[in-house]
């Protein structure tokens, strides 16, 4: 890579993650504006502000820009507090109805961050781990406006200020064999949470969070799904960085075996390349040998589309034929099952399976 805005941006990210002490040179005001713009595009404004706080005085951004940066992060901190409050409130409501749940992603994964309030948030994802879909649907429909239902989650208007997705399944894969194994892993984790010292715990914020072993599989599967569908950004990568930092060394081999079993071994190797080259993670902390070719493709996708691939300008958007053709070259066993799965899912919805356990 050339010594340009992208390099400085990556360097600042590594400073933010504690992987380096300072930038290689002092950015110009123009370069700082570019870094700020890219931070917004990737939804990691708060993370990079942590890096700015570590920089020596001579490398700090212009004062006006820094104040603007701080103002945006202060709003993010308020959003974090709101999400924590709502997640705790929803956990309590569902528990009173007999449903045990945990928070996926968002404020759940953020508990692994040094500054959880500096992670940017969208909606609240809550996984209900017991009961049947039919009972959960009846519970939600009796009190809230349920406006969208898929095989893996239910969107309901529960709060006026925060969007909520209640998950029946944490995530899924299009390949039926891989998906069956993934759902089996999730079911085993439900059983494991009942055992002492399993890593699942109730946070002091009033909601349950899964074990880091669960996160290491779920987060990567979730990121993979976003990659082949619409695109992922650096926010997903930073989530996985902190998950890997928290994952005990003796659990890495088991985690990698699960990922290989469900068909995500190559994607895991791509992520490891990004972890090493972009985040600066030591090789000793990686799950497996990095795959440079797939890692470079993954990085190019993140930089092209930003957070969730929302800012692409090459036409390779979600559900586009050009995106399908691009992805099938890299992950054919998953992508080729995408259309059959979508056809099945459409039929599942048309058969009125929205309130039937499956």
N, C-alpha and C positions, 0 to 999 in steps of 0.2 A: 504493500500500500504506500501511496505517496504521503508526504508530510502535509496534509491538508485538513480541512474542516472535519472530515470523517475521522481521521486519526486523532485529532484533539478531542473529539466527542467520545471516542472509545477510551482514550486516556482518562478523561474525566469520569467516565463510568467506572473504570478500574480504581480510581482514587475513591470514588463513592463506596465501592465494595471493599475497600481496605486492602487492595492488591497492589497499590503503588502509592507513593507519598506525594507526588506532585506531577505537573505536566512537563513535557519535554522542552517547552518554550512558552513564552507569554503570548496568549492570543490577542489579536487586534480587536477593536470594538466591533468591527464587521463580523469577525469570526465568532465572537461571543453571541451576536444576534443570530447567527446561523445555528450555533449550538443550542440556544434557547428555543428556536423554532423546531429543531429536530426533537428536542426533549418533549415539547408539547405533542408533536406528531406521534411519538412513541409512548406517550402517557407515562413518562418517568420524571416529571418535573421535580417531585419531592425527593426522589432518590439522588438526582444530580445536585440538588441543593445541599445534601449531606456531604457530597464531594467538595463543593465550593467551600464549605466550612472547614475543610481540611487543608485547603491550599495556602501557600505562603502569601503574604500581603501583596507582593508584586504581581501575582498571577490572578488576582481577583477580578471579576467582571466590573464594568463601569457601574458607578453607584446607583444611577437611575434604574438600570436593568436589574441590578441585585434587589432593589426595593420592589420592583414589579414581580420578580421571582418569588420573593418572600411573601408578598401579598397573595399570590396564587396558592402557595403552599399552606398558608393560614386557612384559606377556604377549604383545602383538602383535609386539614386537621379537623375542621368542624364536620365535614362529611364523614370522616372516620368515626367520630364520636356518635353521630346519628346512626350510622350503620351498626355499631356495636349495641347501642340501645335497642334498635329495632330487632336485631338478631336475638338478643336476650329475651325481648318481649314475645317474639314469635315462638321461640323455644319453649317458653313457659306456657303459652296458649296451647300449643300442640301436646305438650306433656299432660296438661289437664284433661285433654281428650284421649289420652292413652298412647300417644305417639312419641317415640324417642327419636331424636334427630341430632345431626351435627352440621356445622357450617362447612361448606366446600369452598375452596378458593378464597378470594376476598379477605375479609377480616379474620378468617380462620388461618389461612396461610401467612397472613401478615404478622401473626404472633411469633413467627420465626425471624422477622426483621429486627434490626437494632432499633428502628423507629417505625413502628407499625402504622402510625398516622401519616407517614410520608409515601405510602403506597397509594396509587390512584384507584378509585372504586367506581363500579358501575351499578350492579344490582346485588341482591343477597340471594345466594344459592344455599338452600337447606335440604339435606338428604334425610328423608324419613326412613328409618331402618327396620321398622317393624310394622305389622298389620298388612292389609291387602289394599291394592289400588282402589277397589270399589269403596271400601270404608273411608279411605283418605279423600276420595272424590266427594263422597256424601258429606263428610265433615267440612270440606272447603266450600262446597256449593251451598251448604245450609247457611253460611255466614258471610261469604265473600262473592265477588263477581269473578267467576272463573272464565277467562276469555281466550285461552289457548292451551291445548293439551297435545302432547306428543308422547311417544312410547316411553321416553325417559324422564320427562318432567311436566309439571303443571304450572302455568302462569296464572296468578290470581291477583286481584286488586285488594291487597290486605292493608296497605298503608298508602296515604296520600303523597308522602314525600320520598318513598323508596320503593323501587320495583323489586318483586320477589318471584323467584322460581323455586317451587317445591319439587325436589327430585324423588322419583321412584327408583331410578337407577342413576348412579353418579355420572356415568358416561357410557359410551358404546363404541364398537367398531363395526364397520360395514361387512367385513369378512365374517361369516357366521361361525366358523371354527374359532377364530380369534376372539370373537365377541362372547362365545360360550365360555371360553376360558377366563376372559376378563370378568364376566359376571360371577363365575365361580370364585375368583379371587375376592371380589367384593363381599360375597356371601361368607367366605371364610373369615374376612375381617370383622364382619358383624359378630360372628361367634367368638373371635379372639378378644373383642373389646370387653367381654364379660370376665376375662381372666385378669388376675391382679398384675400390676406392673407391665401392661401391654402397650403403653404409650398413649392410649386414648384417655382423654381427661376433660373435665369440666373446667373451662377457663374461669378466671375471676370476674369475667365480664358477663357471665350468666348463660353462655352457650357452650356446647361441646365441640371439641376439635379432634380430628382424627390423628392417629399416630403418624410419625414421620415416615415409617415404612409404607403406610397406605399412600401418603402424599407422593412418595417417590415413584409409585406406579401410576396413580390416578392423574397427577399433574402432567406427566409425560404423555399419557394417553389423551388427555384433554388438549394439550398443545398440538399433538399430531393431528387430531381431528380438525382443529382450526387451520393447520397448515394446508391440508388437502382440500378443505372446503373454501376458505376465504382468505387465510393468511394470519400469521401471528406476528407480534411485535416483541420488542425487547422487554416489555413488562413480564411476559411469560417466561422469558429466559432468566430474568432476575429472580422470579419466584423459584425456579428450579435451582438456581445458584444457592439460595439460602436453604432449600430443602436438602441439597447434597451436603452442605456444610453441617447440617444438623443430623444427617444420617450416620449412625455408628458404622465404623469401618467393617465390623464383623457382619453387617447387614447388606453390604454392597453386592456380594456375590449372589445372595438370595434374590435381591432386587433385580439384578441383571438377568438371572435365570427366568424370573417371571416375565420380564419384558421380552425376552427371546421367545418364550413359550406362547405369548399372545401375538407374536409377529412384529414386534417393534424393536428388534435388535439393531437394525440398520439405522433407524431414526435415533435410537439412543446414542449410537456412535456419532451421528451427525451433531447431536446436542453436545456431546463431549468435546467435539472440536470447537464449537462456539464457546463452551465453558472455558476452554483453555485459551483460545486465541482472542476472544472478545472480552470475557470477564477476567481473564488472568488467573484462573483457578489452577493450582498446582496439579501436575499429572498424577500425583499420589492420591488425590481426592476424587479422581474420576471413576466412573463405573466401569469403563472399558477403554480399549484403544480407540482413539478418535478416528473418524472417517473424514479425511480432508475434502474429498470430492462432494460428498453429501453435506458436509458442514458448510462449505462455501456456497452451495445452492441454498441452504437454509438461511444463511446470512443475507444473501442477495434478495431473498424473498422478504425478509424482515425490513431491509432498508428500502425496498421498492414500495411496500404497501403501508408501512407504519403500523400502528396498533390495529389489530383485526383486519389488516389489509384495506383499510377504508380510503386510503389516498393513492391508490394505483392510478396510473395514467396510460397503461398499456393494454387495457381491455380484458385482462385476465382476472375477471371478477368472479364472485361466487356463482356457481351453476353455469358458468360460461363454458362453451366447448373448448376454447383455447386453454382455459385453466385445466380442464379435464385431460387434454392431450399433454400438457406440460407435466402434470402430476403422475400420469400413468407410466411415464418413462422412469420415474424414480421409485414409486411404490405401487407396482401393478397389482399385487395380490389384494390390496385394500381398495384401490380405486376402481378396479373392474367390477367389484361387488357393489359399488355405490348406486348405480341405476337399478339393479334388481332389488336392493334394499329399499330404495325410495318408492318403487312400485308396490312392494309388499306393505310398506308403511302407509301408503295412501289407501290401500285396501283395508288395512287394519282400522283406520279411522272411519272409513265408509261403512264398515260392518258394525259400527257402534261399539267398538271395544274401549271407548273412552272411560267407561265405568266398570270394566271387567278386569279382574286381576289377571296378569300375564307375566 
